[in-house]
Amino acid sequence: ITVNVIDRDGTRTPDVEWNDHESLMEALTRNKFPILATCGGNASCSTCHCYLGSAAETANSSSPIEDEEEDVLDMLDDTRHDDSRLTCQVEWSEELNGAEVTIAPEW
Ligand code: FES
């Protein structure tokens, strides 16, 4: 599937490939977006934080927010929005094809 990615400077990159064995974070880092992923995908560093816009509901049902992620999102305070996710916790799903992914500001 592909997603559209909006970088921190507002640049929109359409049709970014997301392979079915990858988390969304892995797809973003493989495509060289500025996601540090310092914890390696363990839902603890928050550097993979993105906004999923209208795809958030779909992502939240295919990859529900677990306690660990919830705790980290909670600490983000003002950069946390209703559509926030740690992208390392968002698994590939056909239903996320075409999602608009906005990289959250640096903390
Ligand atoms: Fe660290 Fe997602 S990579 S929280």
Backbone and ligand atoms as CSV (ligand in chain L), in Angstrom:
chain,resi,resn,atom,element,x,y,z
A,1,ILE,N,N,0.850,-1.186,0.000
A,1,ILE,CA,C,0.000,0.000,0.000
A,1,ILE,C,C,0.894,1.247,0.000
A,2,THR,N,N,0.290,2.370,-0.186
A,2,THR,CA,C,1.059,3.620,-0.100
A,2,THR,C,C,0.345,4.598,0.821
A,3,VAL,N,N,1.129,5.496,1.387
A,3,VAL,CA,C,0.571,6.573,2.195
A,3,VAL,C,C,1.159,7.884,1.700
A,4,ASN,N,N,0.538,8.970,2.072
A,4,ASN,CA,C,1.050,10.299,1.745
A,4,ASN,C,C,1.631,10.872,3.029
A,5,VAL,N,N,2.814,11.432,2.936
A,5,VAL,CA,C,3.494,11.887,4.151
A,5,VAL,C,C,3.715,13.391,4.106
A,6,ILE,N,N,3.336,14.054,5.184
A,6,ILE,CA,C,3.579,15.486,5.299
A,6,ILE,C,C,4.678,15.691,6.339
A,7,ASP,N,N,5.777,16.246,5.859
A,7,ASP,CA,C,6.964,16.437,6.678
A,7,ASP,C,C,6.776,17.618,7.636
A,8,ARG,N,N,7.754,17.808,8.525
A,8,ARG,CA,C,7.630,18.903,9.506
A,8,ARG,C,C,7.615,20.275,8.855
A,9,ASP,N,N,8.197,20.389,7.675
A,9,ASP,CA,C,8.194,21.691,6.993
A,9,ASP,C,C,6.977,21.850,6.075
A,10,GLY,N,N,6.065,20.896,6.124
A,10,GLY,CA,C,4.843,21.003,5.337
A,10,GLY,C,C,4.930,20.351,3.961
A,11,THR,N,N,6.103,19.858,3.594
A,11,THR,CA,C,6.252,19.194,2.294
A,11,THR,C,C,5.442,17.904,2.269
A,12,ARG,N,N,4.665,17.737,1.217
A,12,ARG,CA,C,3.840,16.535,1.101
A,12,ARG,C,C,4.455,15.600,0.067
A,13,THR,N,N,4.699,14.359,0.482
A,13,THR,CA,C,5.237,13.348,-0.430
A,13,THR,C,C,4.157,12.304,-0.662
A,14,PRO,N,N,3.631,12.217,-1.877
A,14,PRO,CA,C,2.580,11.230,-2.135
A,14,PRO,C,C,3.166,9.844,-2.401
A,15,ASP,N,N,2.322,8.834,-2.265
A,15,ASP,CA,C,2.653,7.473,-2.694
A,15,ASP,C,C,3.931,6.897,-2.085
A,16,VAL,N,N,4.063,7.035,-0.787
A,16,VAL,CA,C,5.201,6.444,-0.085
A,16,VAL,C,C,4.879,4.974,0.197
A,17,GLU,N,N,5.745,4.085,-0.243
A,17,GLU,CA,C,5.468,2.651,-0.116
A,17,GLU,C,C,5.550,2.151,1.323
A,18,TRP,N,N,4.573,1.364,1.696
A,18,TRP,CA,C,4.533,0.737,3.018
A,18,TRP,C,C,4.313,-0.751,2.785
A,19,ASN,N,N,5.349,-1.535,3.080
A,19,ASN,CA,C,5.293,-2.981,2.832
A,19,ASN,C,C,4.635,-3.717,3.993
A,20,ASP,N,N,4.056,-4.848,3.682
A,20,ASP,CA,C,3.200,-5.517,4.665
A,20,ASP,C,C,3.924,-6.117,5.868
A,21,HIS,N,N,5.258,-6.201,5.836
A,21,HIS,CA,C,5.952,-6.735,7.018
A,21,HIS,C,C,6.458,-5.604,7.918
A,22,GLU,N,N,6.151,-4.364,7.556
A,22,GLU,CA,C,6.693,-3.216,8.291
A,22,GLU,C,C,5.641,-2.563,9.180
A,23,SER,N,N,6.139,-1.976,10.301
A,23,SER,CA,C,5.281,-1.040,11.014
A,23,SER,C,C,5.298,0.257,10.209
A,24,LEU,N,N,4.398,1.165,10.537
A,24,LEU,CA,C,4.405,2.449,9.819
A,24,LEU,C,C,5.728,3.174,10.061
A,25,MET,N,N,6.244,3.104,11.290
A,25,MET,CA,C,7.551,3.727,11.583
A,25,MET,C,C,8.632,3.159,10.666
A,26,GLU,N,N,8.644,1.854,10.482
A,26,GLU,CA,C,9.680,1.247,9.636
A,26,GLU,C,C,9.559,1.704,8.186
A,27,ALA,N,N,8.338,1.848,7.714
A,27,ALA,CA,C,8.148,2.342,6.347
A,27,ALA,C,C,8.660,3.780,6.233
A,28,LEU,N,N,8.395,4.589,7.250
A,28,LEU,CA,C,8.824,5.996,7.213
A,28,LEU,C,C,10.340,6.111,7.283
A,29,THR,N,N,10.976,5.332,8.126
A,29,THR,CA,C,12.439,5.430,8.240
A,29,THR,C,C,13.104,4.858,6.985
A,30,ARG,N,N,12.570,3.789,6.452
A,30,ARG,CA,C,13.149,3.229,5.216
A,30,ARG,C,C,13.067,4.236,4.081
A,31,ASN,N,N,12.032,5.046,4.083
A,31,ASN,CA,C,11.877,6.072,3.053
A,31,ASN,C,C,12.555,7.389,3.441
A,32,LYS,N,N,13.400,7.329,4.474
A,32,LYS,CA,C,14.273,8.453,4.855
A,32,LYS,C,C,13.553,9.682,5.413
A,33,PHE,N,N,12.416,9.470,6.017
A,33,PHE,CA,C,11.772,10.594,6.698
A,33,PHE,C,C,12.461,10.790,8.054
A,34,PRO,N,N,12.435,12.023,8.595
A,34,PRO,CA,C,13.211,12.328,9.789
A,34,PRO,C,C,12.577,11.822,11.085
A,35,ILE,N,N,12.572,10.498,11.193
A,35,ILE,CA,C,12.029,9.826,12.369
A,35,ILE,C,C,13.210,9.114,13.014
A,36,LEU,N,N,13.549,9.484,14.227
A,36,LEU,CA,C,14.759,8.924,14.845
A,36,LEU,C,C,14.555,7.492,15.320
A,37,ALA,N,N,13.380,7.206,15.857
A,37,ALA,CA,C,13.079,5.853,16.354
A,37,ALA,C,C,14.170,5.339,17.288
A,38,THR,N,N,14.573,6.175,18.218
A,38,THR,CA,C,15.706,5.824,19.088
A,38,THR,C,C,15.437,4.596,19.955
A,39,CYS,N,N,14.209,4.301,20.251
A,39,CYS,CA,C,13.934,3.122,21.088
A,39,CYS,C,C,13.806,1.858,20.238
A,40,GLY,N,N,13.917,2.011,18.925
A,40,GLY,CA,C,13.869,0.835,18.053
A,40,GLY,C,C,12.476,0.249,17.882
A,41,GLY,N,N,11.464,1.027,18.204
A,41,GLY,CA,C,10.107,0.544,17.979
A,41,GLY,C,C,9.442,-0.046,19.208
A,42,ASN,N,N,9.918,0.359,20.376
A,42,ASN,CA,C,9.379,-0.211,21.622
A,42,ASN,C,C,8.373,0.668,22.352
A,43,ALA,N,N,7.817,1.641,21.655
A,43,ALA,CA,C,6.818,2.520,22.269
A,43,ALA,C,C,7.341,3.209,23.515
A,44,SER,N,N,8.597,3.668,23.473
A,44,SER,CA,C,9.085,4.366,24.660
A,44,SER,C,C,9.766,5.701,24.376
A,45,CYS,N,N,10.195,5.975,23.125
A,45,CYS,CA,C,10.948,7.223,22.893
A,45,CYS,C,C,10.074,8.361,22.370
A,46,SER,N,N,8.983,8.051,21.727
A,46,SER,CA,C,8.032,9.014,21.149
A,46,SER,C,C,8.554,9.755,19.920
A,47,THR,N,N,9.749,9.421,19.421
A,47,THR,CA,C,10.267,10.135,18.246
A,47,THR,C,C,9.581,9.714,16.942
A,48,CYS,N,N,8.732,8.710,16.998
A,48,CYS,CA,C,8.013,8.281,15.791
A,48,CYS,C,C,6.582,8.803,15.775
A,49,HIS,N,N,6.314,9.786,16.634
A,49,HIS,CA,C,4.964,10.345,16.766
A,49,HIS,C,C,4.488,11.005,15.468
A,50,CYS,N,N,3.312,10.602,15.011
A,50,CYS,CA,C,2.699,11.206,13.821
A,50,CYS,C,C,1.208,11.394,14.054
A,51,TYR,N,N,0.615,12.210,13.189
A,51,TYR,CA,C,-0.840,12.401,13.192
A,51,TYR,C,C,-1.421,11.672,11.990
A,52,LEU,N,N,-2.465,10.926,12.225
A,52,LEU,CA,C,-3.000,10.097,11.144
A,52,LEU,C,C,-4.276,10.653,10.517
A,53,GLY,N,N,-4.705,11.804,10.984
A,53,GLY,CA,C,-5.855,12.454,10.358
A,53,GLY,C,C,-7.060,11.536,10.300
A,54,SER,N,N,-7.712,11.511,9.134
A,54,SER,CA,C,-8.951,10.738,9.015
A,54,SER,C,C,-8.696,9.236,9.043
A,55,ALA,N,N,-7.427,8.822,8.963
A,55,ALA,CA,C,-7.113,7.385,9.031
A,55,ALA,C,C,-6.927,6.912,10.472
A,56,ALA,N,N,-6.983,7.842,11.417
A,56,ALA,CA,C,-6.704,7.477,12.815
A,56,ALA,C,C,-7.676,6.424,13.336
A,57,GLU,N,N,-8.927,6.587,13.003
A,57,GLU,CA,C,-9.933,5.649,13.506
A,57,GLU,C,C,-9.670,4.232,12.984
A,58,THR,N,N,-9.353,4.158,11.703
A,58,THR,CA,C,-9.035,2.861,11.099
A,58,THR,C,C,-7.803,2.262,11.771
A,59,ALA,N,N,-6.768,3.085,11.960
A,59,ALA,CA,C,-5.537,2.590,12.595
A,59,ALA,C,C,-5.814,2.152,14.026
A,60,ASN,N,N,-6.659,2.901,14.716
A,60,ASN,CA,C,-6.938,2.558,16.109
A,60,ASN,C,C,-7.734,1.262,16.231
A,61,SER,N,N,-8.420,0.888,15.146
A,61,SER,CA,C,-9.117,-0.394,15.251
A,61,SER,C,C,-8.239,-1.536,14.749
A,62,SER,N,N,-7.399,-1.298,13.727
A,62,SER,CA,C,-6.525,-2.395,13.280
A,62,SER,C,C,-5.328,-2.579,14.216
A,63,SER,N,N,-4.854,-1.491,14.818
A,63,SER,CA,C,-3.743,-1.551,15.789
A,63,SER,C,C,-4.129,-0.744,17.020
A,64,PRO,N,N,-4.905,-1.333,17.914
A,64,PRO,CA,C,-5.386,-0.579,19.085
A,64,PRO,C,C,-4.239,-0.027,19.940
A,65,ILE,N,N,-4.490,1.114,20.563
A,65,ILE,CA,C,-3.475,1.733,21.424
A,65,ILE,C,C,-3.375,0.937,22.730
A,66,GLU,N,N,-2.189,0.362,22.963
A,66,GLU,CA,C,-1.976,-0.410,24.194
A,66,GLU,C,C,-1.506,0.535,25.304
A,67,ASP,N,N,-1.471,0.011,26.525
A,67,ASP,CA,C,-1.135,0.837,27.691
A,67,ASP,C,C,0.195,1.574,27.553
A,68,GLU,N,N,1.221,0.861,27.081
A,68,GLU,CA,C,2.554,1.473,26.949
A,68,GLU,C,C,2.518,2.695,26.057
A,69,GLU,N,N,1.856,2.558,24.913
A,69,GLU,CA,C,1.760,3.681,23.975
A,69,GLU,C,C,0.955,4.814,24.589
A,70,GLU,N,N,-0.126,4.463,25.242
A,70,GLU,CA,C,-0.983,5.460,25.882
A,70,GLU,C,C,-0.179,6.292,26.889
A,71,ASP,N,N,0.660,5.633,27.679
A,71,ASP,CA,C,1.470,6.341,28.676
A,71,ASP,C,C,2.418,7.332,28.014
A,72,VAL,N,N,3.035,6.923,26.906
A,72,VAL,CA,C,3.977,7.808,26.223
A,72,VAL,C,C,3.225,8.978,25.575
A,73,LEU,N,N,2.109,8.681,24.917
A,73,LEU,CA,C,1.315,9.748,24.296
A,73,LEU,C,C,0.854,10.761,25.341
A,74,ASP,N,N,0.533,10.257,26.505
A,74,ASP,CA,C,0.089,11.099,27.617
A,74,ASP,C,C,1.128,12.151,28.004
A,75,MET,N,N,2.389,11.779,27.899
A,75,MET,CA,C,3.463,12.687,28.288
A,75,MET,C,C,3.718,13.765,27.241
A,76,LEU,N,N,3.124,13.628,26.055
A,76,LEU,CA,C,3.387,14.591,24.989
A,76,LEU,C,C,2.622,15.902,25.158
A,77,ASP,N,N,1.669,15.893,26.083
A,77,ASP,CA,C,0.902,17.110,26.375
A,77,ASP,C,C,0.362,17.823,25.150
A,78,ASP,N,N,0.923,19.021,24.873
A,78,ASP,CA,C,0.317,19.861,23.839
A,78,ASP,C,C,0.540,19.389,22.407
A,79,THR,N,N,1.496,18.495,22.173
A,79,THR,CA,C,1.627,18.010,20.789
A,79,THR,C,C,0.750,16.785,20.549
A,80,ARG,N,N,0.134,16.267,21.599
A,80,ARG,CA,C,-0.773,15.146,21.385
A,80,ARG,C,C,-2.122,15.649,20.874
A,81,HIS,N,N,-2.552,15.077,19.762
A,81,HIS,CA,C,-3.873,15.399,19.226
A,81,HIS,C,C,-4.717,14.128,19.236
A,82,ASP,N,N,-5.984,14.275,18.891
A,82,ASP,CA,C,-6.873,13.104,18.868
A,82,ASP,C,C,-6.401,12.030,17.889
A,83,ASP,N,N,-5.680,12.461,16.857
A,83,ASP,CA,C,-5.247,11.506,15.832
A,83,ASP,C,C,-3.782,11.088,15.991
A,84,SER,N,N,-3.208,11.334,17.184
A,84,SER,CA,C,-1.811,10.978,17.437
A,84,SER,C,C,-1.614,9.479,17.542
A,85,ARG,N,N,-0.505,8.995,16.983
A,85,ARG,CA,C,-0.078,7.612,17.208
A,85,ARG,C,C,1.445,7.560,17.236
A,86,LEU,N,N,1.962,6.590,17.981
A,86,LEU,CA,C,3.368,6.228,17.839
A,86,LEU,C,C,3.383,5.257,16.662
A,87,THR,N,N,4.029,5.666,15.572
A,87,THR,CA,C,3.881,4.876,14.342
A,87,THR,C,C,4.550,3.506,14.421
A,88,CYS,N,N,5.446,3.314,15.420
A,88,CYS,CA,C,6.032,1.967,15.575
A,88,CYS,C,C,4.983,0.979,16.051
A,89,GLN,N,N,3.877,1.476,16.556
A,89,GLN,CA,C,2.817,0.599,17.062
A,89,GLN,C,C,1.678,0.439,16.050
A,90,VAL,N,N,1.839,1.041,14.884
A,90,VAL,CA,C,0.791,0.937,13.862
A,90,VAL,C,C,1.218,-0.108,12.836
A,91,GLU,N,N,0.490,-1.206,12.824
A,91,GLU,CA,C,0.815,-2.286,11.907
A,91,GLU,C,C,0.182,-2.053,10.547
A,92,TRP,N,N,0.819,-2.650,9.572
A,92,TRP,CA,C,0.318,-2.576,8.199
A,92,TRP,C,C,-1.116,-3.095,8.133
A,93,SER,N,N,-1.929,-2.403,7.394
A,93,SER,CA,C,-3.278,-2.877,7.141
A,93,SER,C,C,-3.712,-2.331,5.791
A,94,GLU,N,N,-4.278,-3.191,5.012
A,94,GLU,CA,C,-4.774,-2.806,3.681
A,94,GLU,C,C,-5.662,-1.566,3.762
A,95,GLU,N,N,-6.407,-1.496,4.857
A,95,GLU,CA,C,-7.362,-0.384,5.019
A,95,GLU,C,C,-6.681,0.973,5.184
A,96,LEU,N,N,-5.376,0.950,5.450
A,96,LEU,CA,C,-4.662,2.222,5.636
A,96,LEU,C,C,-4.081,2.744,4.323
A,97,ASN,N,N,-4.364,2.058,3.246
A,97,ASN,CA,C,-3.896,2.522,1.940
A,97,ASN,C,C,-4.410,3.945,1.681
A,98,GLY,N,N,-3.488,4.822,1.300
A,98,GLY,CA,C,-3.871,6.202,0.978
A,98,GLY,C,C,-3.960,7.124,2.179
A,99,ALA,N,N,-3.601,6.626,3.348
A,99,ALA,CA,C,-3.678,7.465,4.558
A,99,ALA,C,C,-2.747,8.670,4.444
A,100,GLU,N,N,-3.139,9.734,5.098
A,100,GLU,CA,C,-2.355,10.967,5.129
A,100,GLU,C,C,-1.649,11.003,6.495
A,101,VAL,N,N,-0.334,10.911,6.476
A,101,VAL,CA,C,0.445,10.806,7.712
A,101,VAL,C,C,1.251,12.088,7.899
A,102,THR,N,N,1.011,12.799,8.993
A,102,THR,CA,C,1.747,14.044,9.244
A,102,THR,C,C,2.734,13.812,10.376
A,103,ILE,N,N,3.992,14.086,10.117
A,103,ILE,CA,C,5.023,13.891,11.146
A,103,ILE,C,C,4.879,14.977,12.206
A,104,ALA,N,N,4.802,14.572,13.453
A,104,ALA,CA,C,4.572,15.519,14.552
A,104,ALA,C,C,5.832,16.363,14.799
A,105,PRO,N,N,5.662,17.556,15.396
A,105,PRO,CA,C,6.818,18.401,15.670
A,105,PRO,C,C,7.798,17.700,16.601
A,106,GLU,N,N,9.043,18.134,16.554
A,106,GLU,CA,C,10.017,17.588,17.495
A,106,GLU,C,C,9.671,18.111,18.880
A,107,TRP,N,N,9.948,17.330,19.879
A,107,TRP,CA,C,9.574,17.652,21.246
A,107,TRP,C,C,10.511,18.682,21.828
L,1,FES,FE1,FE,10.303,4.832,19.825
L,1,FES,FE2,FE,8.130,4.483,18.322
L,1,FES,S1,S,10.183,4.227,17.770
L,1,FES,S2,S,8.238,5.153,20.350
